[in-house]
């Protein structure tokens, strides 16, 4: 893989995306603390609210306690999806080499535009101006020789800024930064590094790769050693297909020592699986590995996975695997208290690789035992997808989810 010797990679990241769209569409919210909330959890916060300590995924009650003057608005996912499409149109008008990261950020390679577009810094400045004028949103851009450094630069330049990291000053820029700026350094890894006196990137550089591997494991140790030295050979890859699809939901802290109602947890799990499986079918991407992610009241996390015999996008198969994984994690849930649950399916294939199996191992239930013909699960999923596509996901739902307020679905990039 080839990486240019010049700073030609842009990382463009919209600032407080959901909240910025709300402030754009309602002039009365501009300059005021805004919280976009759904299901009792902060989905986004304006920079005025962040200044009070409000953060994404924080319980709404805690956020209002930190910022009593905040204005809480319900999420408008259709508006965010529309704004994202408009911004990506600007990206694609800038360069054909656009790698989407999420609906509000992307990498752009502008190495071939020197003669017609000017320097990368000129292109970045023009990109920010075009997004502001055409879409009405603030965006921060980092420019560097590698994707990693461009992303770090945009993070440092926020909000509504532009920062160029020249190739001959990369380490000068990187080494004073806290280790939390490095990709992959979350709360748990940060605690481990801090306990060993490693707080800045410069501290990491003084450690050998062997020492970091012994401290953090082979994968993370090598990863952080490379990043601390500015090594990142990954090119910008347009039209890169995702390797997994997932969804998660914060449950909040349980109000009793007994934890959350098991029916509520199972309903949330079903809702997440239906959402993920529907996306897989829409994209024609069945998957093999079901992944369950849990976060506990002590902020620790665990991940459990199960690989199926073959790729599938059937809701009932994915739900069965997810429920089994949740049951296996039952003792941990009971001991630590569950605050977030997530489901993902990885090892995605193409639709033409899905092997339909004869139902030899399936019980004769779903109506067959009562004298009714068995349910064709593939046909049932297809009917549900058609109804949801025409009338929305609330038009038809599982009986176990009746009466539950649906959690807002985050807008996603097209497959």
C-alpha positions as CSV (number, residue, x, y, z in Angstrom):
1,X,0.0,0.0,0.0
2,X,1.3,3.4,-1.0
3,X,1.2,6.5,1.2
4,X,2.1,9.9,-0.3
5,X,5.0,11.8,1.0
6,X,2.8,14.9,1.1
7,X,0.0,15.9,3.3
8,X,-2.8,15.1,0.8
9,X,-5.4,13.2,3.0
10,X,-8.3,15.2,4.4
11,X,-10.4,14.0,7.4
12,X,-13.7,16.0,7.3
13,X,-15.8,15.8,10.4
14,X,-19.1,17.6,11.0
15,X,-19.3,19.4,14.3
16,X,-21.9,18.0,16.8
17,X,-23.8,16.9,13.8
18,X,-27.3,16.3,15.1
19,X,-27.3,19.4,17.3
20,X,-25.8,21.5,14.5
21,X,-28.7,20.5,12.2
22,X,-31.2,21.5,14.9
23,X,-29.5,24.8,15.4
24,X,-29.4,25.4,11.6
25,X,-33.1,24.6,11.2
26,X,-34.3,26.6,14.2
27,X,-32.5,30.0,14.5
28,X,-33.8,30.3,18.1
29,X,-31.4,27.5,19.1
30,X,-28.3,29.1,17.8
31,X,-25.7,30.0,20.4
32,X,-27.7,28.1,23.1
33,X,-27.1,24.8,24.8
34,X,-29.0,22.1,22.9
35,X,-29.4,18.4,23.7
36,X,-30.8,16.0,21.2
37,X,-32.4,13.3,23.3
38,X,-34.2,10.0,22.6
39,X,-35.2,7.3,25.0
40,X,-33.8,9.2,28.0
41,X,-30.2,9.2,26.6
42,X,-28.2,12.1,25.1
43,X,-27.8,11.4,21.4
44,X,-25.9,14.6,20.7
45,X,-25.1,17.9,22.4
46,X,-24.2,21.3,21.0
47,X,-20.8,22.8,22.0
48,X,-22.6,25.2,24.3
49,X,-24.0,22.1,26.2
50,X,-20.7,20.3,26.0
51,X,-19.1,23.2,27.8
52,X,-21.3,22.3,30.8
53,X,-20.0,18.7,30.8
54,X,-22.8,17.1,28.7
55,X,-21.6,14.2,26.7
56,X,-23.1,11.8,24.2
57,X,-24.7,8.6,25.6
58,X,-25.1,10.3,29.0
59,X,-28.5,9.8,30.8
60,X,-30.8,12.7,30.1
61,X,-31.4,13.3,33.8
62,X,-27.7,13.7,34.4
63,X,-27.3,16.0,31.4
64,X,-30.1,18.3,32.6
65,X,-28.5,18.4,36.0
66,X,-25.2,19.6,34.5
67,X,-26.9,22.1,32.2
68,X,-30.3,23.2,33.5
69,X,-30.5,25.8,30.7
70,X,-30.2,23.2,28.0
71,X,-33.0,22.9,25.5
72,X,-33.9,19.3,24.8
73,X,-35.2,18.5,21.4
74,X,-36.4,15.1,20.0
75,X,-34.2,13.5,17.3
76,X,-35.3,14.0,13.6
77,X,-33.4,11.2,11.9
78,X,-34.8,12.0,8.5
79,X,-33.4,15.5,8.7
80,X,-29.9,14.2,9.7
81,X,-30.0,11.7,6.8
82,X,-30.9,14.4,4.3
83,X,-28.1,16.7,5.6
84,X,-25.6,13.9,5.4
85,X,-26.5,13.2,1.8
86,X,-26.0,16.9,1.0
87,X,-22.6,17.0,2.7
88,X,-21.4,13.9,0.9
89,X,-22.4,15.5,-2.4
90,X,-20.0,18.3,-1.6
91,X,-17.3,15.7,-0.8
92,X,-17.8,13.9,-4.1
93,X,-17.7,17.2,-6.0
94,X,-14.3,17.8,-4.3
95,X,-12.6,14.5,-5.2
96,X,-13.7,11.1,-6.5
97,X,-11.6,9.4,-3.7
98,X,-14.0,9.6,-0.7
99,X,-14.0,7.0,2.0
100,X,-17.1,7.3,4.2
101,X,-16.5,6.6,7.9
102,X,-20.0,7.4,9.1
103,X,-22.8,9.7,8.1
104,X,-20.9,12.8,9.4
105,X,-17.3,12.1,8.6
106,X,-15.1,10.9,5.7
107,X,-11.5,10.7,4.4
108,X,-10.7,12.4,1.1
109,X,-7.6,11.9,-1.0
110,X,-6.7,15.0,-3.0
111,X,-3.3,14.0,-4.2
112,X,-4.2,14.3,-7.8
113,X,-5.8,17.8,-7.6
114,X,-2.7,20.0,-7.3
115,X,-3.0,21.5,-10.7
116,X,-6.7,22.1,-10.8
117,X,-7.6,22.5,-7.1
118,X,-4.5,24.1,-5.5
119,X,-2.8,22.9,-2.4
120,X,-4.5,20.5,0.0
121,X,-4.9,23.3,2.4
122,X,-6.6,25.4,-0.3
123,X,-8.9,22.5,-1.1
124,X,-9.7,21.9,2.6
125,X,-10.6,25.6,3.1
126,X,-12.8,25.5,0.0
127,X,-14.5,22.3,1.2
128,X,-15.4,24.0,4.6
129,X,-16.7,27.0,2.8
130,X,-18.8,24.9,0.4
131,X,-20.4,22.8,3.2
132,X,-21.2,26.0,5.1
133,X,-22.7,27.8,2.1
134,X,-24.5,24.8,0.5
135,X,-25.6,22.8,3.6
136,X,-25.4,25.4,6.4
137,X,-23.3,23.3,8.7
138,X,-19.9,23.8,10.4
139,X,-17.3,21.2,9.6
140,X,-13.7,20.7,10.8
141,X,-11.0,19.4,8.5
142,X,-7.6,17.9,9.3
143,X,-5.0,17.5,6.6
144,X,-2.0,15.2,6.9
145,X,0.1,12.5,5.1
146,X,-1.8,9.6,6.7
147,X,-5.4,8.9,7.6
148,X,-4.6,8.5,11.3
149,X,-2.8,11.9,11.5
150,X,-5.6,13.6,9.5
151,X,-8.2,12.3,12.0
152,X,-6.1,13.4,15.0
153,X,-5.7,16.8,13.4
154,X,-9.4,17.3,12.9
155,X,-10.0,16.3,16.5
156,X,-7.5,18.9,17.7
157,X,-8.9,21.6,15.4
158,X,-12.5,21.2,16.6
159,X,-14.9,23.0,16.5
160,X,-15.2,24.5,13.0
161,X,-11.5,24.6,12.3
162,X,-8.8,23.6,9.9
163,X,-5.4,22.1,10.8
164,X,-2.6,21.0,8.4
165,X,0.1,18.7,9.8
166,X,3.2,19.1,7.5
167,X,5.2,15.9,7.0
168,X,8.3,17.3,8.5
169,X,6.4,18.2,11.8
170,X,4.3,15.1,12.3
171,X,6.1,13.9,15.4
172,X,6.3,17.4,16.8
173,X,2.6,17.6,16.5
174,X,1.8,14.1,17.7
175,X,4.1,13.5,20.7
176,X,2.7,16.1,23.1
177,X,-0.9,14.8,22.8
178,X,-2.5,12.6,25.4
179,X,-2.6,8.9,24.6
180,X,-6.4,9.1,24.4
181,X,-6.0,10.7,21.0
182,X,-4.7,7.5,19.6
183,X,-7.1,5.2,17.7
184,X,-8.1,2.3,20.0
185,X,-7.3,3.9,23.3
186,X,-10.5,3.8,25.3
187,X,-11.1,4.1,29.0
188,X,-9.7,0.7,29.9
189,X,-6.6,0.9,27.8
190,X,-6.0,4.5,29.1
191,X,-6.2,3.3,32.7
192,X,-3.6,0.6,32.0
193,X,-1.3,3.0,30.2
194,X,-1.6,5.7,33.0
195,X,-0.8,3.1,35.6
196,X,2.5,2.5,33.9
197,X,3.3,6.2,33.6
198,X,2.3,6.5,30.0
199,X,0.1,9.6,29.5
200,X,1.5,11.3,26.4
201,X,2.3,9.9,23.0
202,X,5.9,10.8,23.7
203,X,5.8,8.3,26.6
204,X,4.7,5.6,24.3
205,X,7.6,6.3,21.9
206,X,10.0,5.5,24.7
207,X,8.5,2.1,25.1
208,X,9.7,-0.7,22.8
209,X,7.2,-2.7,20.8
210,X,8.1,-5.8,22.9
211,X,7.2,-3.9,26.1
212,X,3.9,-2.6,24.7
213,X,3.0,-6.1,23.5
214,X,3.7,-7.5,27.0
215,X,1.5,-4.7,28.5
216,X,-1.4,-4.6,26.1
217,X,-1.3,-7.8,24.0
218,X,0.0,-8.4,20.6
219,X,-2.5,-6.6,18.4
220,X,-3.0,-3.5,20.6
221,X,0.7,-3.3,21.4
222,X,1.8,-3.3,17.8
223,X,-1.0,-1.0,16.8
224,X,-0.1,1.7,19.3
225,X,3.6,1.4,18.7
226,X,3.1,2.1,15.0
227,X,0.7,5.0,15.6
228,X,3.0,6.6,18.1
229,X,5.7,6.7,15.5
230,X,3.3,8.1,12.9
231,X,3.1,4.9,10.8
232,X,-0.2,4.3,9.1
233,X,0.0,2.8,5.5
234,X,-3.7,2.6,4.9
235,X,-4.9,4.4,1.7
236,X,-8.2,6.1,1.2
237,X,-10.5,3.4,-0.1
238,X,-13.7,4.7,-1.8
239,X,-16.8,2.4,-1.9
240,X,-15.4,0.2,0.8
241,X,-18.0,-2.3,1.9
242,X,-18.6,-2.7,5.7
243,X,-17.4,-5.8,7.3
244,X,-20.2,-5.9,9.9
245,X,-23.6,-4.4,10.7
246,X,-24.8,-3.6,14.2
247,X,-26.9,-1.5,16.5
248,X,-26.9,-0.8,20.2
249,X,-29.1,0.9,22.8
250,X,-28.3,2.4,26.2
251,X,-30.6,1.0,28.9
252,X,-29.4,3.4,31.6
253,X,-28.8,2.4,35.2
254,X,-31.3,0.0,36.7
255,X,-33.6,1.5,39.3
256,X,-33.5,-1.5,41.6
257,X,-30.9,-3.9,42.8
258,X,-32.5,-6.7,40.9
259,X,-31.5,-5.0,37.6
260,X,-33.6,-4.3,34.5
261,X,-36.8,-6.3,33.9
262,X,-35.7,-9.3,31.8
263,X,-38.7,-8.7,29.4
264,X,-37.5,-5.2,28.8
265,X,-34.0,-6.5,28.0
266,X,-35.3,-9.2,25.7
267,X,-37.5,-6.6,24.0
268,X,-34.6,-4.4,23.4
269,X,-32.5,-7.3,22.1
270,X,-35.3,-8.2,19.7
271,X,-35.7,-4.7,18.5
272,X,-31.9,-4.5,17.8
273,X,-31.8,-7.8,16.0
274,X,-34.8,-6.9,13.8
275,X,-33.1,-3.6,12.9
276,X,-29.8,-5.3,12.0
277,X,-31.3,-8.2,10.1
278,X,-33.5,-5.8,8.1
279,X,-30.4,-3.8,7.1
280,X,-28.6,-7.0,6.1
281,X,-31.5,-8.1,3.9
282,X,-31.8,-4.7,2.3
283,X,-28.1,-4.7,1.5
284,X,-28.0,-8.3,0.4
285,X,-25.3,-9.1,3.0
286,X,-26.0,-12.2,5.1
287,X,-23.5,-12.9,7.9
288,X,-22.0,-15.7,9.8
289,X,-21.0,-14.4,13.2
290,X,-23.4,-13.0,15.8
291,X,-21.8,-10.6,18.3
292,X,-23.3,-9.5,21.6
293,X,-21.8,-6.4,23.3
294,X,-22.7,-5.5,26.9
295,X,-21.7,-2.6,29.1
296,X,-22.1,-2.8,32.9
297,X,-22.8,-0.3,35.6
298,X,-19.0,-0.2,36.5
299,X,-18.3,0.9,32.8
300,X,-16.6,-2.4,32.0
301,X,-17.6,-4.1,28.7
302,X,-17.7,-7.7,27.4
303,X,-18.1,-9.1,24.0
304,X,-19.5,-12.5,23.2
305,X,-19.8,-14.1,19.7
306,X,-21.1,-17.2,18.0
307,X,-20.4,-18.3,14.5
308,X,-23.3,-19.9,12.7
309,X,-23.1,-22.9,10.3
310,X,-23.6,-20.6,7.3
311,X,-24.4,-17.0,6.4
312,X,-28.0,-15.9,7.1
313,X,-30.0,-12.7,7.4
314,X,-33.0,-14.4,9.0
315,X,-34.3,-12.5,12.0
316,X,-35.2,-15.6,14.0
317,X,-31.8,-17.3,13.5
318,X,-29.9,-14.2,14.6
319,X,-32.2,-13.5,17.5
320,X,-31.8,-17.1,18.7
321,X,-28.0,-16.8,18.7
322,X,-28.1,-13.4,20.4
323,X,-30.5,-14.7,23.1
324,X,-28.2,-17.7,23.8
325,X,-25.2,-15.4,24.2
326,X,-27.2,-13.1,26.5
327,X,-28.1,-16.2,28.6
328,X,-24.5,-17.2,28.9
329,X,-23.6,-13.8,30.1
330,X,-26.4,-13.9,32.7
331,X,-24.2,-14.2,35.8
332,X,-22.2,-11.2,34.7
333,X,-25.3,-9.2,34.1
334,X,-26.7,-10.1,37.5
335,X,-23.5,-9.2,39.3
336,X,-22.6,-6.0,37.5
337,X,-25.8,-4.5,36.3
338,X,-26.5,-4.0,32.6
339,X,-26.5,-0.5,31.1
340,X,-26.0,-1.0,27.4
341,X,-26.7,-3.8,24.9
342,X,-25.5,-4.1,21.4
343,X,-25.9,-6.6,18.6
344,X,-23.8,-7.0,15.5
345,X,-23.3,-9.5,12.7
346,X,-19.9,-9.8,11.1
347,X,-18.3,-12.0,8.4
348,X,-20.7,-10.6,5.9
349,X,-21.1,-12.2,2.5
350,X,-23.1,-11.5,-0.6
351,X,-26.7,-12.5,-0.9
352,X,-25.8,-15.2,-3.6
353,X,-23.6,-17.0,-1.0
354,X,-26.5,-17.8,1.3
355,X,-27.3,-21.5,1.3
356,X,-30.9,-22.3,2.0
357,X,-31.1,-25.3,4.3
358,X,-33.8,-28.0,4.7
359,X,-35.4,-27.6,8.1
360,X,-34.4,-30.9,9.5
361,X,-33.3,-29.5,12.8
362,X,-36.2,-27.1,13.3
363,X,-39.0,-28.1,15.7
364,X,-42.5,-28.5,14.2
365,X,-43.7,-25.4,15.9
366,X,-44.9,-22.0,14.6
367,X,-48.4,-23.4,14.1
368,X,-47.6,-26.8,12.8
369,X,-48.2,-28.5,16.2
370,X,-51.6,-27.0,16.4
371,X,-52.6,-28.3,13.0
372,X,-51.6,-25.2,11.0
373,X,-48.9,-25.1,8.3
374,X,-45.4,-24.0,9.6
375,X,-44.3,-20.4,9.1
376,X,-41.9,-19.7,6.2
377,X,-39.5,-17.5,8.0
378,X,-37.9,-16.2,4.8
379,X,-41.3,-15.2,3.5
380,X,-42.2,-13.6,6.8
381,X,-39.0,-11.5,6.8
382,X,-39.7,-10.5,3.2
383,X,-43.3,-9.4,4.0
384,X,-42.1,-7.4,7.0
385,X,-39.4,-5.7,5.0
386,X,-42.0,-4.7,2.4
387,X,-44.4,-3.3,4.9
388,X,-41.7,-1.4,6.8
389,X,-40.3,0.0,3.5
390,X,-43.8,1.3,2.5
391,X,-45.2,2.4,5.8
392,X,-42.4,2.7,8.3
393,X,-41.1,0.3,11.0
394,X,-44.0,1.2,13.4
395,X,-46.7,0.0,11.0
396,X,-46.1,-3.7,11.9
397,X,-44.1,-5.1,14.7
398,X,-43.7,-8.1,17.0
399,X,-46.3,-8.7,19.6
400,X,-43.6,-8.6,22.3
401,X,-42.8,-5.0,21.3
402,X,-46.4,-3.7,21.4
403,X,-46.7,-0.6,23.6
404,X,-43.0,0.1,23.6
405,X,-41.8,3.4,22.4
406,X,-39.4,2.7,19.5
407,X,-35.8,3.7,20.0
408,X,-34.7,6.2,17.2
409,X,-32.7,4.5,14.5
410,X,-29.5,6.2,13.7
411,X,-29.2,7.2,10.0
412,X,-26.7,5.0,8.2
413,X,-24.5,5.2,5.2
414,X,-25.8,3.3,2.1
415,X,-24.2,-0.1,1.7
